[in-house]
Amino acid sequence: MASSTTTSNTPKHQIDRLGESAHSAIDRATQTAAQMAEQLGEKGEEYLEIKDEYIESAREYVKANPLLAIGIALAAGYLFGKITSWR
């Protein structure tokens, strides 16, 4: 009779072990995802700061060289128009 009790506990024990390993795998995946999200958040902030620096330097350049900036904008618009009108 003792052997029937042991065999009935074996599947339950295996299910418990599988459940524990699944929980630990989910915990590890959650921790890794949290770390990656934090890194991406930091990189996103860095990119926003770089963008702001570029915008500020472009504003300063336009203030210092307004006619040249207008000429560059006209040339870029003309080239963009030529490129997009090709079929």
Stockholm file with secondary structure:
# STOCKHOLM 1.0

chainA/1-87         MASSTTTSNTPKHQIDRLGESAHSAIDRATQTAAQMAEQLGEKGEEYLEIKDEYIESAREYVKANPLLAIGIALAAGYLFGKITSWR
#=GR chainA/1-87 SS CHHHHHHHHHHHHHHHHHHHHHHHHHHHHHHHHHHHHHHHHHHHHHHHHHHHHHHHHHHHHHHHCHHHHHHHHHHHHHHHHHHHHCC
#=GC SS_cons        CHHHHHHHHHHHHHHHHHHHHHHHHHHHHHHHHHHHHHHHHHHHHHHHHHHHHHHHHHHHHHHHCHHHHHHHHHHHHHHHHHHHHCC
//
